[in-house]
Amino acid sequence: MKKLSILKIVLVSLLITVGSASVKSQGAYVSANLGFGFPMSSQDIEGFMNETSGSNSTTREQIFMSFGKGFNFGGTFGYMFNKNVGAELGISYLMGGKTKAIYDYSGGKTDYSFSGKMLRFVPALVVTAGSDGLNPYARFGFVIGKASLKQDFEDNDDGDVMIGKLKYSGGMSFGVNAAVGVMFAFGDKMSFFAELNSVNMSYSPKKAEYTELTYNGEDMLPDLTTSVKEVEFVDEVTTSSTPPPDSEPHKELKHKMPFGSIGINFGVIFHL
């Protein structure tokens, strides 16, 4: 009985502390957050699909994907000009989840996977209700990202195994970010928050290259010419009867990869 009374006193004290807490009406703050994004504005990537090839027929299944799906974490520095309006600069890192595909053919199978990652800078405007305790807010900003993509495959052809890894890199990407959420004050110096966050952007790599290629465990990269091992993505490609030199990367037209997402972030704010 005595333990129960002590517990009641602790809970009541905690509620009084939280209830009387207020978000600072203005001033600087820093925050840390963790979240997960689900794919948004997905699209098909040329050649990336499920395919089953038999003796008399072939079945293909289109895969729609966005590299924006996956876990993200980051931090923010912000400043509230008054209790309703502020500005902030956020930095986050996206660890994109894999999207998989299978090519099943007579005598063998190829497993594919595609994933991305991105370092994102987000300058934004913040608007809050300015309420004590429970404080709804909205955030609108731009996203500047530096990304890379990884494409892996493993082909097992009647016991002969080829494994390859390609990396897409180079270039910057730009997009927009919007979020709505609620902050919950816990004392004068700290708040917790939860938000629904969306990112709309795409990424166009400048180059791609094999980082690994083995056949039955033997390294094949030293035997590849530069034109086979590397790809340069350009705005315009001119074909000619004279093939390009093997010492130069193969050229292909640029294409955009989707990085849109919608998800939930959780975090803590420290008022300075």
BELWO-V650752 format. One record per pair of residues at least 6 apart in sequence whose C-alpha atoms are under 8 Angstrom apart, sorted by the first residue. I is the first residue (numbers start at 1). J is the second residue. D is the distance in whole Angstrom. If there is no record, write none. Layout:
((I;J;D) (I;J;D))
This chain:
((17;186;8) (17;187;7) (18;133;7) (18;185;7) (18;186;5) (18;187;6) (19;133;6) (20;133;7) (20;187;8) (21;132;7) (21;133;6) (21;185;6) (21;186;6) (21;187;5) (21;188;6) (22;131;8) (22;132;5) (22;133;5) (22;185;6) (22;186;8) (22;187;7) (22;188;6) (23;130;8) (23;131;8) (23;132;6) (23;133;7) (23;135;8) (23;185;6) (23;188;7) (23;189;8) (23;191;7) (24;83;7) (24;188;7) (24;271;7) (25;80;7) (25;82;5) (25;83;4) (25;84;8) (25;130;7) (26;79;7) (26;80;5) (26;81;5) (26;82;5) (26;83;6) (27;79;5) (27;80;5) (27;81;7) (27;82;8) (27;271;8) (27;272;7) (28;77;8) (28;78;6) (28;79;4) (28;80;6) (28;271;6) (28;272;5) (29;77;6) (29;78;5) (29;79;6) (29;269;7) (29;270;6) (29;271;4) (29;272;5) (30;75;7) (30;76;5) (30;77;5) (30;78;6) (30;269;6) (30;270;5) (30;271;7) (30;272;8) (31;75;5) (31;76;5) (31;77;7) (31;267;7) (31;268;6) (31;269;4) (31;270;6) (32;73;8) (32;74;6) (32;75;4) (32;76;7) (32;267;5) (32;268;6) (32;269;7) (33;73;6) (33;74;6) (33;75;6) (33;265;6) (33;266;5) (33;267;4) (33;268;7) (34;71;8) (34;72;6) (34;73;4) (34;74;7) (34;265;6) (34;266;6) (34;267;6) (35;71;6) (35;72;5) (35;73;6) (35;263;7) (35;264;6) (35;265;4) (35;266;6) (36;69;7) (36;70;6) (36;71;4) (36;72;6) (36;263;6) (36;264;6) (36;265;7) (37;68;7) (37;69;5) (37;70;5) (37;71;6) (37;72;8) (37;261;5) (37;262;5) (37;263;4) (37;264;7) (38;68;7) (38;69;5) (38;70;7) (38;261;5) (38;262;5) (38;263;6) (39;65;7) (39;66;5) (39;67;7) (39;68;6) (39;69;5) (39;259;8) (39;260;6) (39;261;5) (39;262;7) (40;66;7) (40;68;8) (40;200;8) (40;259;8) (40;260;5) (40;261;4) (40;262;6) (41;66;7) (41;200;8) (41;258;7) (41;260;6) (41;261;7) (42;64;5) (42;65;5) (42;66;5) (42;258;6) (42;260;7) (43;63;8) (43;64;5) (43;65;5) (43;66;7) (43;258;7) (44;62;7) (44;63;6) (44;64;5) (44;65;6) (45;63;8) (45;64;7) (45;65;8) (45;257;8) (48;62;8) (48;63;7) (48;101;7) (49;60;7) (49;61;6) (49;62;5) (49;63;5) (49;101;6) (49;102;7) (49;103;8) (50;60;6) (50;61;5) (50;62;7) (50;63;7) (50;101;5) (50;102;5) (50;103;6) (51;58;7) (51;59;6) (51;60;4) (51;61;6) (51;102;6) (51;103;5) (51;104;6) (52;58;6) (52;59;5) (52;60;6) (52;103;6) (52;104;5) (52;105;6) (53;59;6) (53;103;8) (53;104;6) (53;105;5) (53;106;7) (54;105;6) (54;106;6) (55;106;8) (63;101;8) (65;99;7) (65;258;8) (66;257;8) (66;258;5) (66;259;5) (66;260;6) (66;261;7) (67;96;6) (67;97;7) (67;115;6) (67;116;5) (67;117;8) (67;257;8) (67;258;6) (67;259;5) (67;260;7) (68;94;8) (68;96;6) (68;116;8) (68;258;7) (68;259;4) (68;260;5) (68;261;5) (69;96;6) (69;97;6) (69;259;8) (69;260;8) (69;261;6) (70;94;7) (70;95;6) (70;96;4) (70;97;5) (71;94;6) (71;95;5) (71;96;7) (71;97;8) (72;92;7) (72;93;5) (72;94;4) (72;95;6) (73;92;5) (73;93;6) (73;94;7) (74;90;7) (74;91;5) (74;92;4) (74;93;6) (75;90;6) (75;91;6) (75;92;6) (76;88;7) (76;89;6) (76;90;4) (76;91;6) (77;88;6) (77;89;6) (77;90;6) (78;86;7) (78;87;6) (78;88;4) (78;89;6) (79;86;5) (79;87;6) (79;88;6) (80;86;4) (80;87;7) (81;87;8) (83;128;7) (83;129;8) (83;130;5) (84;127;5) (84;128;5) (84;129;6) (84;130;5) (85;125;8) (85;126;6) (85;127;5) (85;128;6) (86;125;6) (86;126;5) (86;127;6) (87;123;8) (87;124;6) (87;125;5) (87;126;6) (88;123;6) (88;124;5) (88;125;7) (88;126;7) (89;121;7) (89;122;6) (89;123;4) (89;124;6) (90;121;6) (90;122;5) (90;123;6) (90;124;8) (91;119;7) (91;120;6) (91;121;5) (91;122;6) (92;119;6) (92;120;5) (92;121;7) (93;117;7) (93;118;6) (93;119;5) (93;120;6) (94;117;5) (94;118;5) (94;119;6) (94;120;8) (95;116;7) (95;117;5) (95;118;7) (96;115;6) (96;116;5) (96;117;5) (97;115;6) (97;116;7) (98;113;6) (98;114;6) (98;115;5) (98;116;8) (99;113;5) (99;114;5) (99;115;6) (100;111;7) (100;112;6) (100;113;4) (100;114;7) (101;111;6) (101;112;5) (101;113;6) (102;109;7) (102;110;6) (102;111;5) (102;112;6) (103;109;6) (103;110;5) (103;111;7) (104;110;6) (107;157;6) (107;158;5) (108;155;7) (108;156;5) (108;157;4) (108;158;6) (109;155;6) (109;156;6) (109;157;7) (110;153;7) (110;154;6) (110;155;4) (110;156;6) (111;153;5) (111;154;5) (111;155;6) (112;151;7) (112;152;6) (112;153;4) (112;154;7) (113;151;6) (113;152;5) (113;153;6) (114;149;7) (114;150;6) (114;151;5) (114;152;7) (115;149;6) (115;150;5) (115;151;7) (116;147;7) (116;148;6) (116;149;4) (116;150;6) (117;147;6) (117;148;6) (117;149;7) (118;145;6) (118;146;5) (118;147;4) (118;148;7) (119;145;6) (119;146;5) (119;147;6) (120;143;6) (120;144;6) (120;145;4) (120;146;7) (121;143;6) (121;144;5) (121;145;6) (122;141;6) (122;142;6) (122;143;5) (122;144;7) (122;177;8) (123;141;6) (123;142;6) (123;143;7) (124;139;6) (124;140;5) (124;141;4) (124;142;6) (125;139;6) (125;140;5) (125;141;6) (126;137;7) (126;138;6) (126;139;5) (126;140;7) (127;137;6) (127;138;5) (127;139;6) (128;135;7) (128;136;6) (128;137;4) (128;138;6) (129;135;6) (129;136;6) (129;137;6) (130;136;8) (132;185;7) (133;183;8) (133;184;5) (133;185;5) (133;186;8) (134;182;7) (134;183;6) (134;184;5) (134;185;7) (135;182;5) (135;183;5) (135;184;6) (135;185;8) (136;180;8) (136;181;6) (136;182;4) (136;183;6) (137;180;6) (137;181;5) (137;182;6) (137;183;8) (138;178;8) (138;179;6) (138;180;4) (138;181;6) (139;177;8) (139;178;6) (139;179;5) (139;180;6) (140;176;8) (140;177;6) (140;178;5) (140;179;7) (141;176;6) (141;177;5) (141;178;6) (142;174;7) (142;175;6) (142;176;4) (142;177;6) (143;174;6) (143;175;5) (143;176;5) (143;177;6) (143;199;8) (143;201;8) (144;172;7) (144;173;6) (144;174;5) (144;175;7) (145;172;6) (145;173;5) (145;174;6) (146;170;8) (146;171;7) (146;172;5) (146;173;6) (147;169;7) (147;170;8) (147;171;8) (147;172;7) (147;173;8) (147;203;7) (148;167;7) (148;168;6) (148;169;5) (148;170;7) (148;205;8) (149;167;6) (149;168;5) (149;169;7) (150;165;7) (150;166;6) (150;167;5) (150;168;6) (151;165;6) (151;166;5) (151;167;7) (152;163;8) (152;164;6) (152;165;4) (152;166;6) (153;163;6) (153;164;5) (153;165;7) (154;161;7) (154;162;6) (154;163;4) (154;164;7) (155;161;6) (155;162;5) (155;163;6) (156;162;7) (160;215;7) (160;216;6) (161;215;6) (161;216;5) (161;217;8) (162;213;7) (162;214;6) (162;215;4) (162;216;6) (162;217;8) (163;212;8) (163;213;6) (163;214;5) (163;215;7) (164;210;7) (164;211;8) (164;212;5) (164;213;4) (164;214;7) (165;210;6) (165;211;6) (165;212;5) (165;213;7) (166;208;7) (166;209;5) (166;210;4) (166;211;6) (166;212;7) (167;208;5) (167;209;6) (167;210;6) (167;211;7) (168;205;6) (168;206;8) (168;207;6) (168;208;4) (168;209;7) (169;205;5) (169;206;6) (169;207;6) (169;208;6) (170;205;5) (170;206;5) (170;207;6) (171;204;7) (171;205;6) (171;206;6) (172;203;7) (172;204;8) (173;201;7) (173;202;6) (173;203;5) (173;204;7) (174;201;6) (174;202;7) (174;203;8) (175;199;7) (175;200;6) (175;201;4) (175;202;7) (176;199;6) (176;200;5) (176;201;7) (177;197;7) (177;198;6) (177;199;5) (177;200;7) (178;197;6) (178;198;5) (178;199;7) (179;195;6) (179;196;6) (179;197;4) (179;198;6) (180;195;5) (180;196;5) (180;197;7) (181;193;7) (181;194;6) (181;195;4) (181;196;6) (182;193;6) (182;194;6) (182;195;6) (183;191;6) (183;192;6) (183;193;4) (183;194;7) (184;191;5) (184;192;5) (184;193;6) (185;191;4) (185;192;6) (186;192;7) (188;271;8) (189;270;6) (189;271;5) (189;272;7) (190;268;7) (190;269;6) (190;270;5) (190;271;6) (191;268;6) (191;269;5) (191;270;7) (192;266;8) (192;267;6) (192;268;4) (192;269;6) (193;266;6) (193;267;5) (193;268;6) (193;269;8) (194;264;7) (194;265;6) (194;266;5) (194;267;7) (195;264;6) (195;265;5) (195;266;7) (196;262;7) (196;263;6) (196;264;5) (196;265;7) (197;262;6) (197;263;5) (197;264;6) (197;265;7) (198;260;8) (198;261;6) (198;262;4) (198;263;6) (199;259;8) (199;260;5) (199;261;5) (199;262;6) (200;259;7) (200;260;5) (200;261;7) (201;258;7) (201;259;5) (201;260;5) (202;256;6) (202;257;5) (202;258;4) (202;259;5) (202;260;7) (203;256;5) (203;257;5) (203;258;6) (203;259;7) (204;254;7) (204;255;6) (204;256;4) (204;257;6) (205;233;7) (205;254;7) (205;255;8) (205;256;8) (206;232;6) (206;233;5) (206;234;7) (206;254;7) (207;230;7) (207;231;5) (207;232;4) (207;233;6) (208;230;6) (208;231;5) (208;232;7) (209;229;6) (209;230;4) (209;231;6) (210;221;8) (210;229;6) (210;230;7) (212;219;8) (212;221;7) (213;219;6) (213;220;5) (213;221;6) (214;220;5) (214;221;8) (221;229;8) (225;246;6) (225;247;7) (226;246;6) (226;247;5) (226;248;6) (226;249;5) (226;250;8) (227;245;7) (227;246;5) (227;247;6) (227;248;5) (227;249;4) (227;250;5) (228;246;8) (228;249;7) (228;250;7) (229;249;7) (230;249;5) (230;250;6) (231;249;5) (231;250;5) (231;251;6) (231;252;7) (232;249;6) (232;250;6) (232;251;5) (232;252;6) (233;251;6) (233;252;5) (233;253;5) (233;254;5) (233;255;8) (234;251;7) (234;252;6) (234;253;5) (234;254;5) (235;253;6) (235;254;6) (236;253;6) (237;251;7) (237;252;7) (237;253;6) (244;250;8))
